[in-house]
Amino acid sequence: MSAEERQRQKVAVVIPAYREEKRIGEVARVVRAEGWDLIVVDDGSDDRTAEVAGQGGAMVIRHERNLGKGIALNDGFVYAREHGVEVVVTLDADGQHRPEEIRRFVEAYVRTGIPVLIGNRMADTRGMPRIRRWTNRFMSWWLSRLMGQYVPDTQCGFRLYRSDVIPYIEASSERFAAESEILLHVARRGIRIGAVPISTVYGDERSKVNPLADTIRFFRMIRRYRSEKAT
């Protein structure tokens, strides 16, 4: 993809971050080195996340208290859209997504025009913890049934959204349920969702996934969504 194509798309990266002072600096540095504008939403961290992100070249939005991943994403989306961004790419702050692969999403969008693209780690799960693999497959199967279109890795936070769908993707859920809630709102409006293969990256960091608690949050979100849809 040429620099001219990249400029025409007006791409910005949005990263929600909570207590990620150890990793956000390197993630921000690589995103900026790849040539992308970067917005980090520090969701009420009580460490140096905001400071380190700023040092890495990010524009930082800071919450005074922890409001949840859904709200953090919303604030990043709103800021991006208000500043003329046409395409938003999201990724996680903990280094489990490779910023070098952002271009895969933008190139896929330029090639296909699909307005929502979700990273897919499920083609090669050898590096993925077993409980995470089972949870992802189950939730992706269940959510795909509800949406009426197949998304192989619904829990992946590495994504692309065209800015005109942003008004339809507001989420209030905490943690990983936010990603699922966004997809339900998108699918409900008949917006097409595609997938982009990405690397599976897991280091020696402690996973933030709590299989029981996050599964409970997931089903609570589904129940709330169905209730809202019925009204």
Secondary structure, DSSP 4 states (H G I P E B T S, - for coil): --HHHHHHHTEEEEEEESS-TTTHHHHHHHHHHTT-EEEEEEES-SSSHHHHHHHTT-EEEEESS---HHHHHHHHHHHHHHTT-SEEEE--TTS-S-GGGHHHHHHHHHHH--SEEEEE-TT--TTS-HHHHHHHHHHHHHHHHHHTS--TTTT---EEEEGGGGGG------TTHHHHHHHHHHHHTT--EEEEE------SSPP---HHHHHHHHHHHHHHHHHHHH-
